């Protein structure tokens, strides 16, 4: 999953590497920008996942920055109660954002990142 600008530069190489490794990757492009990090976009992704029969154990890969990482991660965390998720950040900020806490989410009209999921586990 990526946005068109990053996809144009990098998706071909990622897809080809996955094919060489024996996978059958699908490319999902999401419009660029925070305005698209919504439950409506997530619902559209769920429809694509269902149509493409994305099964438990098949990973969602985020190629891009914060918006793509948050959106792809939230969709992966909630599809089939969680499928594997891989981040391929394409900027320094995305690398730092992706490396801390495992938090992903989407925005609501009331505010940013109000709906989300965290891979952080409480201390037991």
Long-range contacts (C-beta under 8 A, 24 or more apart in sequence): 1-27, 1-28, 1-29, 1-30, 1-45, 1-60, 1-61, 1-62, 1-63, 1-64, 1-68, 1-71, 1-72, 1-75, 2-27, 2-28, 2-29, 2-30, 2-62, 2-63, 2-64, 2-68, 3-29, 3-30, 3-31, 3-32, 3-64, 3-67, 3-68, 4-29, 4-31, 4-32, 5-32, 6-63, 6-64, 6-65, 6-68, 6-90, 7-63, 10-63, 10-90, 11-63, 14-61, 14-63, 14-88, 25-61, 26-52, 30-67, 30-68, 30-71, 32-67, 33-67, 34-67, 34-107, 34-112, 36-67, 36-71, 37-67, 37-70, 37-71, 37-106, 37-107, 38-106, 38-107, 38-108, 39-106, 39-108, 39-115, 41-71, 41-106, 42-71, 42-74, 42-75, 42-78, 42-106, 45-71, 45-75, 45-79, 46-75, 46-79, 49-75, 49-79, 54-79, 54-80, 54-83, 55-80, 55-83, 56-80, 56-83, 57-83, 57-84, 58-83, 58-84, 59-83, 59-84, 59-85, 59-86, 60-84, 60-85, 60-86, 61-85, 61-86, 61-87, 61-88, 62-86, 62-87, 62-88, 63-88, 63-90, 64-88, 64-89, 64-90, 64-94, 65-89, 65-90, 65-91, 65-93, 65-94, 65-97, 66-93, 66-94, 66-97, 69-94, 69-97, 69-98, 69-104, 70-104, 70-105, 70-106, 70-113, 70-116, 71-104, 71-106, 72-104, 73-104, 73-117, 74-104, 74-105, 74-106, 74-115, 74-116, 74-117, 76-104, 77-104, 77-117, 77-119, 78-117
